[in-house]
Amino acid sequence: MRILLLLTFLLVCIPVYAVDPCTKATPDCARWVNLGVESRALVYSTYPLDKKNDQIVRALIVVHGQGRDADNYFRTSLAATFLAGAFDNTIVISPRFGSNNGTGCRDTLAPNEVNWPCAGDSWRSGGVATNNAKLTSYDFMDEIVRQLTRTENFPNLKAIVISGHSAGGQFVTRYEMGNKIHESISVPITYVVSNPSSYSYLDAERPSGANNELRAFGDARNCTTYDNWPYGLKNRTGYTANIPEDQLKKQLASRPVTYLLGELDVLPLAGFDSSCPAMAQGPTRLARGQAFAAYVKAKYNARHQVVVVPLCGHNARCMFTAEVALPILFPKVG
């Protein structure tokens, strides 16, 4: 009887210490997110998504660029987490949008892993998987968010930050506008859009001149696709195809966004989009971000924030580990 009482005391009264975070971009930190029958997608994360963890109060999701190098973005996220001193109470997640079409993209895919389109803007704008017509890339992010908000696993979660750089920034700005779950979950989500090459404008106006004055796009006759998705709202496909335009406009303006822009991101490097629809939005990534933020503020009353990161070009590590970025990526929670 005494032994039984002692064991009961040990189980009930002595605290259970949390496991250490996984801090390497190795298979040990890779986990699977189930997306339906015979469909799954890979993420790197510091803690499991399907086990109870009382210590987590914050989640940081970081979406990779066009190279689909989720492992490198996980390393960058870990560096930022270290600088913020946030390992103990933050789960860091880096999803991979793997692609293998046998030519341009040759990612090694596991059995039943979702294969996302290699070319174009598809995965970064809610496009449909090549091996599952019922799945879009935004469904993947929706499921990550749903898992985070399961109180049986993360009962003390208070904030979710969804961020992305370059092509990942394109993913986040359009996911912020289009996702269908933001208002339906109990945990607040903020979005951090870093150095994308393009944005989705909500009408036919574009910035013009040194002061980014808004006016009807002057070269619409030659650049006929300037207002097509994902540069505008016309001819949308994938996740956002059936969402009314008015709803997309309302969602984009009402949701909390920070545009994190590199002061030196002014050169046409690293996959810079020089197509005519993108050039209609400005000559550089920095100019496009500043113009778009001013546009949604002036025309749609968005309360979005712009933070220019000093001395950073088109470099995710520089952007996400900068001192000014840390409180945005790791907001204080009550």
JODA-V381321 format. One record per residue. N is the residue number from 1. RES is the residue in three letters. OMEGA is omega in degrees with one decimal (999 if undefined). Layout:
{{N RES OMEGA} {N RES OMEGA}}
This chain:
{{1 MET 180.0} {2 ARG 179.4} {3 ILE 178.5} {4 LEU 177.8} {5 LEU 179.2} {6 LEU 178.7} {7 LEU 177.7} {8 THR 178.5} {9 PHE -178.6} {10 LEU -178.0} {11 LEU -173.4} {12 VAL -168.0} {13 CYS -178.2} {14 ILE -176.7} {15 PRO 175.5} {16 VAL -176.5} {17 TYR -175.8} {18 ALA 176.7} {19 VAL 178.1} {20 ASP 177.3} {21 PRO 174.1} {22 CYS -169.9} {23 THR 176.6} {24 LYS 179.6} {25 ALA -178.2} {26 THR 176.8} {27 PRO 178.4} {28 ASP 179.9} {29 CYS 179.4} {30 ALA -178.6} {31 ARG -176.5} {32 TRP 173.2} {33 VAL 179.9} {34 ASN -176.6} {35 LEU 179.9} {36 GLY -176.6} {37 VAL 176.5} {38 GLU 176.4} {39 SER 178.7} {40 ARG 179.5} {41 ALA -171.7} {42 LEU 169.4} {43 VAL 163.2} {44 TYR 178.4} {45 SER -177.7} {46 THR 178.6} {47 TYR 175.7} {48 PRO 177.7} {49 LEU -172.5} {50 ASP 178.1} {51 LYS -177.2} {52 LYS -179.9} {53 ASN -176.7} {54 ASP -171.6} {55 GLN -174.4} {56 ILE 176.1} {57 VAL -173.0} {58 ARG 174.7} {59 ALA 174.6} {60 LEU 176.5} {61 ILE -177.6} {62 VAL -177.5} {63 VAL -176.8} {64 HIS 177.5} {65 GLY -173.6} {66 GLN 177.7} {67 GLY 178.3} {68 ARG -176.7} {69 ASP -178.7} {70 ALA 179.3} {71 ASP 178.5} {72 ASN 178.4} {73 TYR 174.2} {74 PHE 177.4} {75 ARG 177.2} {76 THR 179.2} {77 SER 178.2} {78 LEU 177.5} {79 ALA 178.2} {80 ALA -179.4} {81 THR 176.6} {82 PHE -178.7} {83 LEU 179.6} {84 ALA -177.2} {85 GLY -168.9} {86 ALA -176.5} {87 PHE -172.3} {88 ASP -172.5} {89 ASN -178.9} {90 THR 169.0} {91 ILE -178.6} {92 VAL -174.2} {93 ILE 175.9} {94 SER -179.5} {95 PRO 177.3} {96 ARG 174.8} {97 PHE -175.1} {98 GLY -177.4} {99 SER 175.8} {100 ASN 176.7} {101 ASN 176.3} {102 GLY -179.0} {103 THR -176.1} {104 GLY -179.6} {105 CYS -175.6} {106 ARG 176.6} {107 ASP 175.1} {108 THR -177.5} {109 LEU 177.7} {110 ALA 175.9} {111 PRO 179.1} {112 ASN 176.9} {113 GLU -179.9} {114 VAL 178.6} {115 ASN -178.5} {116 TRP -178.5} {117 PRO -177.8} {118 CYS -170.8} {119 ALA 171.6} {120 GLY -173.2} {121 ASP -166.4} {122 SER -174.7} {123 TRP -177.9} {124 ARG 178.6} {125 SER 175.5} {126 GLY -177.7} {127 GLY -174.9} {128 VAL 176.9} {129 ALA -179.4} {130 THR -178.1} {131 ASN 175.5} {132 ASN -174.9} {133 ALA -179.9} {134 LYS -175.5} {135 LEU 170.6} {136 THR -179.3} {137 SER 178.8} {138 TYR 172.4} {139 ASP 176.8} {140 PHE 179.3} {141 MET 176.4} {142 ASP -176.9} {143 GLU 175.1} {144 ILE -179.5} {145 VAL 179.8} {146 ARG 179.5} {147 GLN 179.1} {148 LEU -174.9} {149 THR 173.8} {150 ARG -173.2} {151 THR 177.5} {152 GLU 178.0} {153 ASN -178.1} {154 PHE -173.9} {155 PRO -175.7} {156 ASN 179.4} {157 LEU -177.2} {158 LYS -175.7} {159 ALA 173.3} {160 ILE 175.8} {161 VAL 176.8} {162 ILE -174.2} {163 SER 177.1} {164 GLY -178.9} {165 HIS 177.3} {166 SER 176.2} {167 ALA 174.0} {168 GLY 174.3} {169 GLY 174.7} {170 GLN 177.4} {171 PHE -172.4} {172 VAL -178.0} {173 THR 179.9} {174 ARG 175.1} {175 TYR 176.5} {176 GLU -178.9} {177 MET -167.0} {178 GLY -169.2} {179 ASN -172.6} {180 LYS -173.4} {181 ILE -172.7} {182 HIS -176.1} {183 GLU -173.7} {184 SER -179.1} {185 ILE -172.5} {186 SER -177.3} {187 VAL 179.5} {188 PRO 176.5} {189 ILE 168.8} {190 THR -174.4} {191 TYR 178.6} {192 VAL -174.9} {193 VAL -173.1} {194 SER 168.7} {195 ASN 174.5} {196 PRO 177.6} {197 SER -178.7} {198 SER 179.1} {199 TYR 176.5} {200 SER 178.6} {201 TYR -172.7} {202 LEU 177.6} {203 ASP -171.2} {204 ALA 179.7} {205 GLU 178.0} {206 ARG 178.5} {207 PRO -178.4} {208 SER 175.4} {209 GLY -176.1} {210 ALA -178.2} {211 ASN 179.8} {212 ASN 177.1} {213 GLU -178.3} {214 LEU 177.3} {215 ARG 177.2} {216 ALA -175.9} {217 PHE -170.6} {218 GLY -176.1} {219 ASP -176.3} {220 ALA -178.7} {221 ARG -179.3} {222 ASN -179.6} {223 CYS -169.1} {224 THR -177.1} {225 THR -172.1} {226 TYR -176.9} {227 ASP 177.3} {228 ASN 174.7} {229 TRP 10.5} {230 PRO 179.6} {231 TYR 175.4} {232 GLY -174.2} {233 LEU -178.8} {234 LYS 173.6} {235 ASN -179.1} {236 ARG 176.5} {237 THR 175.2} {238 GLY -171.5} {239 TYR -173.4} {240 THR -169.9} {241 ALA -173.8} {242 ASN 176.9} {243 ILE -179.6} {244 PRO -179.4} {245 GLU -179.3} {246 ASP 178.9} {247 GLN 177.5} {248 LEU 179.4} {249 LYS 179.7} {250 LYS -178.4} {251 GLN -179.4} {252 LEU -175.5} {253 ALA -170.9} {254 SER -174.8} {255 ARG -173.1} {256 PRO -175.9} {257 VAL 166.7} {258 THR 173.6} {259 TYR -178.3} {260 LEU -170.0} {261 LEU 178.9} {262 GLY 179.3} {263 GLU -176.4} {264 LEU 179.7} {265 ASP -173.8} {266 VAL -179.5} {267 LEU -178.3} {268 PRO -175.4} {269 LEU 168.8} {270 ALA 176.5} {271 GLY 178.7} {272 PHE -178.6} {273 ASP -179.5} {274 SER 177.0} {275 SER -177.5} {276 CYS 177.3} {277 PRO 178.2} {278 ALA -179.8} {279 MET 176.0} {280 ALA -178.9} {281 GLN 178.6} {282 GLY -174.0} {283 PRO -177.5} {284 THR 176.5} {285 ARG 178.8} {286 LEU -179.2} {287 ALA -179.0} {288 ARG 179.3} {289 GLY 179.3} {290 GLN -179.0} {291 ALA -178.1} {292 PHE 178.8} {293 ALA 178.2} {294 ALA -179.5} {295 TYR -178.0} {296 VAL 175.7} {297 LYS -175.6} {298 ALA -172.6} {299 LYS -172.5} {300 TYR 175.5} {301 ASN 176.7} {302 ALA 177.3} {303 ARG -180.0} {304 HIS -178.6} {305 GLN 174.3} {306 VAL 175.4} {307 VAL 176.8} {308 VAL -176.6} {309 VAL -176.8} {310 PRO 170.0} {311 LEU 176.2} {312 CYS 172.2} {313 GLY -178.5} {314 HIS -173.1} {315 ASN -175.6} {316 ALA -178.6} {317 ARG 177.9} {318 CYS -176.4} {319 MET -170.3} {320 PHE 177.0} {321 THR 177.9} {322 ALA -177.2} {323 GLU -177.8} {324 VAL -177.8} {325 ALA -172.7} {326 LEU 179.3} {327 PRO 177.1} {328 ILE -179.6} {329 LEU -178.0} {330 PHE -176.6} {331 PRO 175.7} {332 LYS 178.6} {333 VAL -178.4} {334 GLY 999}}
